[in-house]
Amino acid sequence: MRPLLTARRMQAACLAAAMLATTCGTGIAAESCMRPAEKSAFDLAALKSELMVTAISCQAEEQYNNFVVRFRSDLQGSEKGINAYFNRTAGKRWQQAHDDYITSLANTQSEDGLKQGVDFCGKNMTLLTGVLALKDSKDLTSYATGQKLVQAIDVVECPPPPEKKAKPAAKPASVPPATTPATTPATTPAK
């Protein structure tokens, strides 16, 4: 089986992302609150990106590839959630907004890694080890949400919709009181 991500491919991808960001700008769609599933998707995308940057910087391609293979369906689901968000917020430009976000995310996380200097690999290899220790994919989203990961945009969950007030129950139609037939005095036949 061919490796999913070699050091050379990872470096080329990051270099291309950096070049795109500096020549094209980020152009990310206007930020809008996210539905719960969208927020989870963005949390997972940030984790994946952080792990990719870690793999490049810390020569951990094999561990990163194991992560991608093990959680492939979750990562694909995350992409669908991100697509849903950008479809909703960027309309016809959703693909460009999505691409801009992914590029900006990788750049932002790379810059953060540079600021951390020699501490970067120690901190982030722990992140990679932690994700590989998860029992199953059900734990992945909560793991991603629980990390303090750098994002390229503000990830704010939409408030729950206000509860709809129940309409007052319709009053039952008034039923006229039961009437008893009026009794008429008996008439005695005339003699």
LINRA-V637195 format. One line per field, one symbol per residue. phi: phi as a letter, one per 30 degrees, with the letter a starting at -180 (. if undefined). psi: psi as a letter, one per 40 degrees, with the letter a starting at -180 (. if undefined). A space follows every 10 residues. Layout:
BEGIN
phi = ???
psi = ???
END
This chain:
BEGIN
phi = .dddbceddd dddddddddd ddccidhdee dbdcdedddd dddddddedd ddddeddchb ddddddeddd cedddddded ddddddedcc hdcedddddd dddddddddd ddddddidde dddddddddd dddddadddd ddddddcccd cdbdcbdddd dddddddedd ddedcdedcc ddccedccdd c
psi = hhidhidddd dddddddddd dddeidfiih iiiiiddddd dddddddddd dddddddeff dddddddddd fddddddddd ddddddddde bdeddddddd dddddddddd ddddddbeed dddddddddd deeidieded dddddeigih ieihghhiii iihhhhiihh hihhhiihii hhhihhhhii .
END
